Amino acid sequence: MPPLVSDGNPVLRRELLNVLRSKKAFVLMFVYAAALIGIVYIAWPPAGDPRAVQSEKTRILFNIFARGQMVMIAMLGPAFSAGCVTVEKERRSLDMLLTTPLRGGALLSGKYLSSAAYLALLTAATAPMVASFLYLPGLDPEEIAGLYVFLLAEACCFSMVGLTASVFLPRTQSALSVAYLAILPVSALLLLVSLAFPRFFHIGAAIWPSGVMAVAILFMYAACRVRIARPFDPAPRSLEDEENSSSQSGLVLMRDRFPDKLLIPSRREEPMEDGANPVLYKEMRCEVFGRGTFFLRIIIQVSMFMSLVFLTFLLMGREHIFVYYLIAFGLLAAPAFACDAFTGERERGTLDMLLTTLLAPRRIVLGKFLASYRLSMMLTGLVGMAMLFYLFVPTQDAPAGFVERLARLCIYVLIVGATVLFETVAAMFVSLLCRTTTASMVTSYAVVFLALVAPVAAEAILRVFTHVRMEEIARYLVTCPFAAAYSVAARGGGEISPLWIPYLAITLSASAALLGVMMKWMRPIMDRVRPAG
């Protein structure tokens, strides 16, 4: 290893050794490359097509490949960087690092470069695959060069977003969720711009968004340098500090006010009723503050701001686009509140106490599920209150009848509720199998993303590069909530497509099956997967 890495920055050397020597790094790189190779293999234009047809299919294949990499980097960026500093806070080792001769800038650069370097390595591993596109007509080398300039800038920028959240927030779970919440609108904007401009990845066009992301990296790094130079509180904030409104800025959550008490129920002085579920009581009245109201306030403020942006689509009569936003918000919020259902018990050392109680596994699972699902649905409901405009203020493209609009609104609510239900149950199931909350959160986001969003990519590939009929392609979208919401809009003939019915049936059945498995196999799995450390 070069002397700059081994002697100049020991943090970078340690982090790189830990990342590159782990089995997870090898498996992730293999899965990442295999998924992209599979896309190229399926969509490779046949040799017998005319040159003009090959040229068009080559450009479509290149765009699908490029946008797929954009989305995958957006998903992986925070996973490697959002826990860099919060892990040190949780282990009580940050003060030891800051009191060494190592400068704060060296600490930040070592943490940042280790996470960004692995993402850059993942991106570079696909270069030979993309270079094979040059054997097909219709693609210029400048477009491939522009693609990799943009992807490397995106990887560095999103890694910096995760590191910034890790520096300013006290917990890994909060940092990961806030980082994903910040990256979601940026990724959506980049995807929309790439769809609007066919030559977006040309080197002459890609240099501009890459430059903007480079400037953003410098600003975020400067903010992190200022924060790392100030002292950190090694102990988690107490519940009194979390509830002290005088120390909070912006939105303030109060236990005794509506609708705040829907999110954070007030304390109860009287004993629990006979037959009450103590796990549900604990999760609802204690675990919310275990995550921190600062985390909740950030989610509420950012989501409300974004809802104002998507409200324009609602007023234009494109209510399904606003429903897309609610689904995407649920995809971010639900795993964040359910991924520590069981890993949190392991990390706090309370797993053995939970297993030796007289509570049946069914009550433990139901208590944790109801608390997580309730919190996720309350947050989604607060964001989705603007859907009432669709009901009482009909637009030009909306159905004229109040009853029909009410029916469609009820279907949208069912789709969003079923989606959040599946995401909550899936995250809990992953938490049952993982040892740490960080691994559970990253895995939960990956599982939910593949289950709900990957069918859209499969539909695009089959529609363009195969001769499968549209009726058969629709079968691949029955697990996609975005397709179910779009089927309700039915702009063509005015009738509601029945695609949302199998989606609800499959989603509810899968959620019930996972809940049943957790209730039946909770004790054997938790005995096998012992607490971390």
SEVEX-44974 format. One line per field, with one value per residue (C-alpha): residue in one letter; x, y, z. Coordinates in nm, 2 decimals. Each point is the difference from the previous one (the first is absolute). Layout:
<sites>
residuo <- [a / ...]
x <- [X / ...]
y <- [Y / ...]
z <- [Z / ...]
</sites>
This chain:
<sites>
residuo <- [m / p / p / l / v / s / d / g / n / p / v / l / r / r / e / l / l / n / v / l / r / s / k / k / a / f / v / l / m / f / v / y / a / a / a / l / i / g / i / v / y / i / a / w / p / p / a / g / d / p / r / a / v / q / s / e / k / t / r / i / l / f / n / i / f / a / r / g / q / m / v / m / i / a / m / l / g / p / a / f / s / a / g / c / v / t / v / e / k / e / r / r / s / l / d / m / l / l / t / t / p / l / r / g / g / a / l / l / s / g / k / y / l / s / s / a / a / y / l / a / l / l / t / a / a / t / a / p / m / v / a / s / f / l / y / l / p / g / l / d / p / e / e / i / a / g / l / y / v / f / l / l / a / e / a / c / c / f / s / m / v / g / l / t / a / s / v / f / l / p / r / t / q / s / a / l / s / v / a / y / l / a / i / l / p / v / s / a / l / l / l / l / v / s / l / a / f / p / r / f / f / h / i / g / a / a / i / w / p / s / g / v / m / a / v / a / i / l / f / m / y / a / a / c / r / v / r / i / a / r / p / f / d / p / a / p / r / s / l / e / d / e / e / n / s / s / s / q / s / g / l / v / l / m / r / d / r / f / p / d / k / l / l / i / p / s / r / r / e / e / p / m / e / d / g / a / n / p / v / l / y / k / e / m / r / c / e / v / f / g / r / g / t / f / f / l / r / i / i / i / q / v / s / m / f / m / s / l / v / f / l / t / f / l / l / m / g / r / e / h / i / f / v / y / y / l / i / a / f / g / l / l / a / a / p / a / f / a / c / d / a / f / t / g / e / r / e / r / g / t / l / d / m / l / l / t / t / l / l / a / p / r / r / i / v / l / g / k / f / l / a / s / y / r / l / s / m / m / l / t / g / l / v / g / m / a / m / l / f / y / l / f / v / p / t / q / d / a / p / a / g / f / v / e / r / l / a / r / l / c / i / y / v / l / i / v / g / a / t / v / l / f / e / t / v / a / a / m / f / v / s / l / l / c / r / t / t / t / a / s / m / v / t / s / y / a / v / v / f / l / a / l / v / a / p / v / a / a / e / a / i / l / r / v / f / t / h / v / r / m / e / e / i / a / r / y / l / v / t / c / p / f / a / a / a / y / s / v / a / a / r / g / g / g / e / i / s / p / l / w / i / p / y / l / a / i / t / l / s / a / s / a / a / l / l / g / v / m / m / k / w / m / r / p / i / m / d / r / v / r / p / a / g]
x <- [0.00 / 0.13 / 0.16 / -0.26 / -0.27 / 0.19 / 0.19 / -0.18 / -0.35 / -0.04 / -0.38 / -0.02 / 0.23 / -0.20 / -0.34 / 0.12 / 0.14 / -0.32 / -0.22 / 0.21 / 0.08 / -0.36 / -0.21 / -0.29 / 0.21 / 0.08 / -0.36 / -0.14 / 0.24 / -0.09 / -0.38 / 0.04 / 0.19 / -0.22 / -0.32 / 0.13 / 0.15 / -0.35 / -0.16 / 0.25 / -0.04 / -0.38 / -0.01 / 0.29 / -0.13 / -0.02 / 0.25 / -0.26 / -0.17 / 0.05 / 0.27 / -0.26 / -0.19 / 0.33 / 0.10 / -0.33 / 0.01 / 0.36 / -0.09 / -0.30 / 0.23 / 0.26 / -0.26 / -0.15 / 0.35 / 0.10 / -0.32 / 0.02 / 0.35 / -0.12 / -0.27 / 0.23 / 0.27 / -0.27 / -0.11 / 0.36 / 0.15 / -0.14 / 0.04 / 0.38 / 0.03 / -0.29 / 0.14 / 0.36 / -0.01 / -0.32 / 0.16 / 0.28 / -0.25 / -0.20 / 0.32 / 0.12 / 0.32 / -0.04 / 0.15 / 0.31 / 0.04 / -0.03 / 0.25 / 0.27 / 0.25 / -0.21 / -0.17 / -0.37 / 0.05 / 0.20 / -0.27 / -0.27 / 0.20 / 0.09 / -0.36 / -0.13 / 0.26 / -0.04 / -0.38 / 0.04 / 0.28 / -0.20 / -0.29 / 0.25 / 0.14 / -0.36 / -0.05 / 0.34 / -0.08 / -0.27 / 0.22 / 0.10 / -0.37 / -0.09 / 0.30 / -0.16 / -0.27 / 0.25 / -0.03 / -0.37 / -0.10 / -0.15 / 0.22 / 0.30 / 0.30 / -0.08 / -0.33 / 0.18 / 0.26 / -0.28 / -0.19 / 0.30 / 0.08 / -0.36 / -0.01 / 0.33 / -0.13 / -0.33 / 0.18 / 0.23 / -0.30 / -0.23 / 0.28 / 0.05 / -0.37 / 0.02 / 0.31 / -0.16 / -0.30 / 0.23 / 0.19 / -0.30 / -0.23 / 0.06 / -0.13 / 0.08 / -0.37 / -0.09 / 0.30 / -0.09 / -0.36 / 0.07 / 0.26 / -0.25 / -0.26 / 0.24 / 0.11 / -0.35 / -0.10 / 0.35 / -0.01 / -0.35 / 0.10 / 0.30 / -0.21 / -0.26 / 0.27 / 0.17 / -0.34 / -0.07 / 0.34 / 0.11 / 0.36 / 0.02 / 0.30 / 0.21 / 0.32 / -0.09 / -0.33 / 0.10 / 0.28 / -0.26 / -0.19 / 0.33 / 0.14 / -0.30 / 0.04 / 0.38 / -0.09 / -0.26 / 0.27 / 0.23 / -0.28 / -0.10 / 0.36 / 0.06 / -0.31 / 0.13 / 0.35 / -0.17 / -0.21 / 0.27 / 0.21 / -0.27 / -0.05 / -0.25 / -0.22 / 0.11 / -0.33 / -0.33 / -0.24 / -0.24 / -0.38 / -0.03 / 0.24 / -0.20 / -0.32 / 0.14 / -0.16 / 0.24 / 0.29 / -0.18 / 0.00 / -0.26 / -0.28 / -0.06 / -0.17 / -0.21 / -0.15 / -0.32 / -0.09 / -0.18 / 0.12 / 0.33 / -0.14 / -0.09 / 0.37 / 0.13 / -0.27 / -0.01 / 0.14 / -0.23 / 0.02 / -0.26 / 0.07 / -0.07 / -0.33 / -0.04 / 0.08 / 0.19 / 0.31 / 0.31 / 0.21 / -0.24 / 0.00 / 0.38 / 0.04 / -0.26 / 0.10 / 0.37 / 0.16 / -0.12 / 0.23 / 0.27 / 0.02 / -0.01 / -0.26 / 0.26 / -0.01 / -0.38 / 0.01 / 0.24 / -0.22 / -0.31 / 0.15 / 0.17 / -0.30 / -0.24 / 0.22 / 0.02 / -0.38 / -0.05 / 0.21 / -0.20 / -0.33 / 0.02 / -0.05 / -0.31 / -0.14 / 0.08 / -0.22 / 0.30 / -0.09 / 0.18 / 0.34 / -0.08 / -0.08 / 0.34 / 0.16 / -0.19 / 0.11 / 0.36 / -0.03 / -0.13 / 0.28 / 0.25 / -0.19 / -0.14 / 0.33 / 0.16 / -0.25 / -0.02 / 0.36 / 0.11 / -0.29 / 0.22 / 0.35 / -0.06 / -0.06 / 0.32 / 0.21 / -0.15 / 0.06 / -0.37 / -0.05 / 0.04 / -0.25 / -0.25 / 0.03 / -0.04 / -0.32 / -0.34 / -0.11 / -0.08 / 0.19 / -0.33 / -0.05 / 0.36 / -0.01 / -0.35 / 0.11 / 0.31 / -0.19 / -0.30 / 0.23 / 0.22 / -0.29 / -0.20 / 0.29 / 0.08 / -0.37 / -0.04 / 0.30 / -0.13 / -0.35 / 0.13 / 0.19 / -0.30 / -0.26 / 0.03 / -0.19 / -0.32 / 0.04 / -0.07 / -0.32 / -0.15 / 0.17 / -0.05 / 0.24 / -0.05 / 0.12 / -0.15 / -0.33 / -0.30 / -0.19 / 0.07 / -0.07 / 0.24 / 0.28 / -0.07 / 0.02 / 0.34 / 0.13 / -0.09 / 0.18 / 0.31 / -0.01 / -0.02 / 0.30 / 0.21 / -0.11 / 0.08 / 0.34 / 0.09 / -0.12 / 0.22 / 0.30 / -0.05 / -0.03 / 0.29 / 0.23 / -0.10 / 0.07 / 0.34 / 0.06 / -0.07 / 0.28 / 0.27 / 0.23 / 0.03 / -0.24 / 0.23 / 0.00 / -0.37 / -0.08 / 0.21 / -0.13 / -0.36 / 0.03 / 0.16 / -0.28 / -0.28 / 0.15 / 0.05 / -0.35 / -0.19 / 0.21 / 0.19 / -0.31 / -0.01 / 0.35 / -0.10 / -0.30 / 0.20 / 0.25 / -0.26 / -0.21 / 0.29 / 0.23 / -0.24 / -0.31 / -0.21 / -0.35 / -0.11 / -0.26 / 0.28 / 0.23 / -0.27 / 0.05 / 0.34 / -0.15 / -0.24 / 0.25 / 0.07 / -0.20 / 0.08 / -0.17 / -0.29 / -0.05 / 0.04 / -0.27 / -0.25 / 0.06 / -0.11 / 0.04 / -0.09 / -0.35 / -0.10 / -0.05 / 0.21 / 0.23 / -0.01 / 0.38 / -0.02 / -0.22 / 0.28 / 0.25 / -0.20 / -0.06 / 0.37 / 0.13 / -0.24 / 0.06 / 0.38 / -0.03 / -0.22 / 0.24 / 0.30 / -0.18 / -0.10 / 0.36 / 0.13 / -0.25 / 0.08 / 0.38 / 0.09 / 0.15 / 0.21 / 0.13 / 0.09 / 0.17 / 0.21 / 0.08 / 0.17 / 0.05 / 0.28 / 0.32]
y <- [0.00 / 0.35 / 0.19 / 0.27 / -0.25 / -0.20 / 0.28 / 0.32 / -0.10 / -0.30 / 0.04 / -0.05 / -0.30 / -0.17 / 0.07 / -0.12 / -0.32 / -0.07 / 0.07 / -0.18 / -0.30 / -0.07 / -0.27 / 0.24 / 0.22 / -0.29 / -0.12 / 0.35 / 0.06 / -0.34 / 0.06 / 0.35 / -0.10 / -0.31 / 0.20 / 0.24 / -0.28 / -0.16 / 0.32 / 0.03 / -0.37 / 0.01 / 0.33 / -0.05 / 0.08 / -0.30 / -0.01 / -0.05 / 0.34 / 0.28 / 0.25 / 0.28 / -0.23 / -0.11 / 0.36 / 0.09 / -0.31 / 0.07 / 0.35 / -0.13 / -0.27 / 0.26 / 0.22 / -0.28 / -0.11 / 0.36 / 0.07 / -0.33 / 0.08 / 0.35 / -0.16 / -0.27 / 0.25 / 0.21 / -0.30 / -0.11 / 0.35 / 0.06 / -0.37 / 0.04 / 0.35 / 0.07 / -0.21 / 0.12 / 0.24 / -0.11 / -0.34 / 0.17 / 0.20 / -0.32 / -0.18 / 0.29 / 0.01 / 0.34 / 0.19 / -0.22 / 0.06 / 0.38 / 0.01 / -0.17 / 0.20 / -0.08 / 0.31 / 0.03 / 0.05 / -0.33 / -0.18 / 0.13 / -0.06 / -0.35 / -0.09 / 0.16 / -0.13 / -0.36 / 0.01 / 0.19 / -0.22 / -0.32 / 0.16 / 0.12 / -0.36 / -0.13 / 0.25 / -0.07 / -0.37 / 0.05 / 0.19 / -0.31 / -0.08 / 0.35 / 0.00 / -0.30 / 0.25 / 0.15 / -0.31 / 0.10 / 0.29 / 0.32 / 0.07 / 0.25 / -0.04 / 0.35 / -0.13 / -0.28 / 0.24 / 0.24 / -0.28 / -0.09 / 0.36 / 0.04 / -0.33 / 0.07 / 0.35 / -0.16 / -0.26 / 0.26 / 0.24 / -0.26 / -0.14 / 0.36 / 0.03 / -0.31 / 0.12 / 0.34 / -0.17 / -0.22 / 0.30 / 0.20 / -0.27 / -0.22 / -0.34 / -0.21 / -0.08 / 0.37 / 0.09 / -0.27 / 0.10 / 0.37 / -0.07 / -0.20 / 0.27 / 0.26 / -0.21 / -0.10 / 0.33 / 0.05 / -0.34 / 0.05 / 0.34 / -0.15 / -0.28 / 0.25 / 0.21 / -0.30 / -0.10 / 0.35 / 0.04 / -0.30 / 0.12 / 0.04 / -0.23 / 0.16 / 0.13 / 0.36 / -0.02 / -0.23 / 0.24 / 0.25 / -0.21 / -0.16 / 0.34 / 0.10 / -0.32 / 0.07 / 0.35 / -0.16 / -0.24 / 0.29 / 0.18 / -0.31 / -0.09 / 0.36 / -0.04 / -0.33 / 0.15 / 0.27 / -0.25 / -0.25 / 0.27 / 0.06 / -0.24 / -0.29 / -0.12 / -0.36 / -0.10 / -0.02 / 0.28 / -0.06 / -0.01 / 0.33 / 0.16 / -0.15 / 0.15 / 0.33 / 0.24 / 0.29 / -0.19 / -0.09 / 0.20 / 0.01 / -0.26 / -0.10 / -0.33 / 0.02 / -0.31 / 0.17 / 0.17 / -0.13 / -0.14 / -0.04 / -0.25 / -0.23 / -0.04 / 0.02 / -0.12 / 0.17 / -0.18 / -0.20 / 0.01 / -0.27 / -0.38 / -0.18 / -0.17 / -0.37 / -0.17 / 0.30 / -0.07 / 0.13 / -0.02 / 0.24 / 0.23 / 0.01 / 0.05 / 0.28 / 0.20 / -0.06 / -0.10 / 0.31 / 0.21 / -0.27 / 0.11 / 0.37 / 0.26 / 0.19 / -0.29 / 0.02 / 0.38 / -0.02 / -0.26 / 0.20 / 0.33 / -0.14 / -0.21 / 0.30 / 0.22 / -0.27 / -0.05 / 0.37 / -0.07 / -0.31 / 0.18 / 0.17 / -0.34 / -0.05 / 0.33 / -0.08 / -0.31 / -0.24 / -0.13 / -0.33 / 0.18 / 0.13 / -0.36 / -0.10 / 0.25 / -0.15 / -0.35 / 0.12 / 0.17 / -0.32 / -0.19 / 0.22 / 0.03 / -0.35 / -0.19 / 0.26 / -0.05 / -0.38 / -0.11 / 0.01 / -0.20 / -0.29 / 0.13 / 0.28 / -0.27 / -0.17 / 0.32 / 0.11 / -0.34 / -0.06 / -0.29 / -0.27 / 0.19 / 0.01 / -0.37 / -0.10 / 0.19 / -0.16 / 0.19 / -0.22 / 0.06 / 0.11 / 0.29 / 0.11 / 0.01 / 0.16 / 0.27 / 0.10 / -0.02 / 0.22 / 0.26 / 0.03 / -0.02 / 0.26 / 0.25 / -0.04 / 0.03 / 0.31 / 0.17 / -0.10 / 0.12 / 0.34 / 0.04 / -0.13 / 0.23 / 0.21 / -0.28 / 0.16 / 0.27 / -0.28 / -0.08 / 0.35 / 0.20 / -0.19 / 0.09 / -0.01 / -0.36 / -0.14 / -0.19 / 0.23 / -0.21 / 0.03 / -0.37 / -0.11 / 0.23 / -0.14 / -0.36 / 0.08 / 0.17 / -0.30 / -0.23 / 0.23 / -0.02 / -0.38 / -0.02 / 0.23 / -0.18 / -0.35 / 0.12 / 0.14 / -0.32 / -0.22 / 0.23 / -0.01 / -0.38 / -0.06 / 0.23 / -0.18 / -0.34 / 0.12 / 0.13 / -0.34 / -0.15 / 0.27 / 0.07 / 0.38 / 0.28 / 0.14 / -0.33 / -0.04 / 0.35 / -0.03 / -0.35 / 0.11 / 0.29 / -0.23 / -0.27 / 0.25 / 0.18 / -0.32 / -0.13 / 0.32 / 0.19 / -0.26 / -0.11 / 0.34 / -0.06 / -0.36 / 0.14 / 0.25 / -0.26 / -0.25 / 0.27 / 0.13 / -0.30 / -0.30 / -0.10 / -0.07 / 0.14 / 0.29 / -0.22 / -0.24 / 0.29 / 0.13 / -0.31 / 0.12 / 0.32 / -0.16 / 0.05 / 0.37 / 0.26 / 0.27 / -0.21 / -0.07 / 0.38 / 0.08 / -0.26 / 0.19 / 0.32 / -0.16 / 0.31 / -0.19 / -0.12 / 0.14 / -0.35 / -0.13 / -0.27 / -0.32 / -0.02 / 0.14 / -0.30 / -0.27 / 0.25 / 0.03 / -0.38 / -0.08 / 0.27 / -0.09 / -0.37 / 0.04 / 0.22 / -0.25 / -0.29 / 0.19 / 0.08 / -0.36 / -0.12 / 0.26 / -0.12 / -0.36 / 0.01 / 0.30 / -0.19 / -0.25 / 0.28 / 0.23 / -0.28 / -0.07 / 0.36 / 0.11 / 0.36 / 0.19 / 0.01]
z <- [0.00 / -0.08 / 0.29 / -0.03 / 0.10 / 0.25 / 0.18 / -0.09 / 0.10 / 0.23 / 0.01 / -0.38 / 0.02 / 0.27 / -0.17 / -0.34 / 0.15 / 0.19 / -0.31 / -0.27 / 0.21 / 0.10 / -0.17 / -0.04 / -0.22 / -0.24 / 0.00 / -0.06 / -0.29 / -0.15 / 0.03 / -0.13 / -0.31 / -0.06 / 0.01 / -0.26 / -0.22 / 0.01 / -0.12 / -0.29 / -0.09 / -0.01 / -0.19 / -0.25 / -0.35 / -0.23 / -0.29 / -0.26 / 0.06 / -0.25 / 0.10 / 0.07 / 0.24 / 0.17 / 0.04 / 0.17 / 0.22 / 0.10 / 0.11 / 0.21 / 0.15 / 0.09 / 0.16 / 0.21 / 0.10 / 0.10 / 0.19 / 0.18 / 0.12 / 0.11 / 0.22 / 0.14 / 0.09 / 0.17 / 0.21 / 0.09 / 0.07 / 0.34 / 0.10 / 0.00 / 0.15 / 0.22 / 0.29 / -0.03 / 0.29 / 0.18 / 0.06 / 0.18 / 0.21 / 0.09 / 0.09 / 0.22 / -0.21 / -0.17 / 0.29 / -0.01 / -0.37 / 0.05 / 0.28 / -0.20 / -0.21 / -0.30 / -0.14 / -0.05 / -0.37 / -0.02 / 0.19 / -0.24 / -0.31 / 0.11 / 0.07 / -0.32 / -0.24 / 0.12 / -0.07 / -0.33 / -0.12 / 0.03 / -0.20 / -0.26 / -0.02 / -0.05 / -0.28 / -0.17 / 0.01 / -0.26 / -0.24 / -0.22 / -0.02 / -0.13 / -0.23 / -0.19 / -0.11 / -0.24 / -0.21 / -0.06 / -0.23 / 0.13 / 0.30 / 0.03 / 0.23 / 0.13 / 0.15 / 0.19 / 0.13 / 0.11 / 0.17 / 0.22 / 0.08 / 0.12 / 0.19 / 0.18 / 0.10 / 0.11 / 0.21 / 0.17 / 0.06 / 0.15 / 0.22 / 0.12 / 0.08 / 0.21 / 0.18 / 0.07 / 0.16 / 0.20 / 0.14 / 0.10 / 0.12 / 0.31 / -0.12 / -0.30 / -0.06 / -0.01 / -0.22 / -0.26 / -0.01 / -0.04 / -0.26 / -0.21 / 0.05 / -0.13 / -0.29 / -0.12 / -0.15 / -0.15 / -0.17 / -0.13 / -0.14 / -0.18 / -0.14 / -0.13 / -0.16 / -0.16 / -0.14 / -0.14 / -0.17 / -0.21 / -0.01 / 0.37 / 0.04 / -0.27 / 0.15 / -0.10 / 0.19 / 0.29 / 0.11 / 0.13 / 0.25 / 0.10 / 0.07 / 0.21 / 0.21 / 0.04 / 0.14 / 0.23 / 0.13 / 0.09 / 0.19 / 0.19 / 0.08 / 0.13 / 0.23 / 0.13 / 0.07 / 0.21 / 0.19 / 0.06 / 0.17 / 0.26 / 0.30 / -0.02 / 0.28 / 0.05 / 0.17 / -0.18 / 0.07 / 0.28 / -0.05 / 0.18 / -0.25 / -0.28 / 0.13 / 0.11 / -0.25 / 0.09 / -0.15 / -0.32 / -0.32 / -0.27 / 0.05 / 0.36 / 0.11 / 0.31 / 0.17 / 0.11 / -0.33 / -0.31 / -0.24 / 0.18 / 0.25 / -0.30 / -0.06 / 0.36 / 0.25 / 0.34 / 0.30 / 0.21 / 0.38 / 0.06 / -0.03 / -0.33 / -0.04 / 0.03 / -0.32 / -0.15 / -0.21 / 0.19 / -0.31 / -0.18 / 0.29 / 0.02 / -0.38 / -0.02 / 0.30 / 0.03 / -0.33 / -0.18 / 0.22 / -0.03 / -0.36 / 0.09 / -0.08 / -0.19 / -0.25 / -0.02 / -0.04 / -0.29 / -0.18 / 0.05 / -0.11 / -0.31 / -0.10 / 0.04 / -0.22 / -0.27 / 0.02 / -0.10 / -0.31 / -0.10 / 0.09 / -0.34 / -0.17 / 0.21 / -0.10 / -0.37 / 0.03 / 0.01 / 0.35 / -0.07 / 0.00 / 0.35 / 0.10 / -0.15 / 0.25 / 0.29 / -0.10 / -0.03 / 0.34 / 0.15 / -0.16 / 0.19 / 0.33 / 0.07 / 0.00 / 0.21 / 0.29 / -0.03 / -0.08 / 0.37 / 0.13 / 0.11 / -0.07 / 0.25 / 0.27 / -0.09 / 0.01 / 0.33 / 0.16 / 0.07 / -0.23 / 0.27 / 0.22 / -0.28 / -0.07 / 0.36 / 0.07 / 0.01 / -0.32 / -0.29 / -0.33 / -0.16 / 0.25 / -0.04 / -0.38 / 0.00 / 0.25 / -0.20 / -0.33 / 0.12 / 0.14 / -0.31 / -0.24 / 0.19 / 0.00 / -0.37 / -0.09 / 0.22 / -0.17 / -0.35 / 0.09 / 0.11 / -0.34 / -0.19 / 0.15 / -0.32 / -0.18 / 0.13 / -0.27 / -0.25 / 0.18 / 0.05 / -0.27 / -0.33 / -0.28 / -0.37 / -0.05 / 0.32 / -0.01 / 0.03 / 0.25 / 0.37 / 0.06 / -0.27 / 0.14 / 0.35 / -0.13 / -0.17 / 0.31 / 0.21 / -0.24 / 0.01 / 0.38 / -0.01 / -0.24 / 0.22 / 0.32 / -0.14 / -0.13 / 0.34 / 0.16 / -0.22 / 0.06 / 0.37 / 0.02 / -0.24 / 0.21 / 0.32 / -0.16 / -0.11 / 0.35 / 0.13 / -0.22 / 0.03 / 0.30 / -0.02 / -0.07 / -0.27 / -0.20 / 0.06 / -0.14 / -0.31 / -0.07 / 0.06 / -0.25 / -0.25 / 0.04 / -0.02 / -0.30 / -0.19 / 0.09 / -0.09 / -0.26 / -0.19 / -0.19 / -0.18 / -0.14 / -0.10 / -0.18 / -0.19 / -0.12 / -0.10 / -0.18 / -0.21 / -0.06 / -0.01 / -0.20 / 0.31 / -0.02 / 0.22 / 0.17 / 0.11 / 0.10 / 0.24 / 0.21 / 0.09 / 0.15 / 0.25 / 0.28 / -0.09 / 0.20 / -0.26 / -0.27 / 0.23 / 0.06 / -0.37 / -0.08 / 0.22 / -0.19 / -0.33 / -0.22 / -0.31 / 0.02 / 0.34 / 0.16 / 0.29 / -0.11 / 0.22 / 0.04 / 0.35 / 0.12 / -0.05 / 0.14 / 0.33 / 0.01 / -0.05 / 0.24 / 0.28 / -0.04 / 0.00 / 0.31 / 0.18 / -0.09 / 0.13 / 0.33 / 0.04 / -0.06 / 0.26 / 0.26 / -0.05 / -0.04 / 0.21 / 0.29 / -0.21 / -0.22 / 0.29 / 0.18 / -0.31 / -0.08 / 0.32 / 0.11 / -0.17 / 0.20]
</sites>
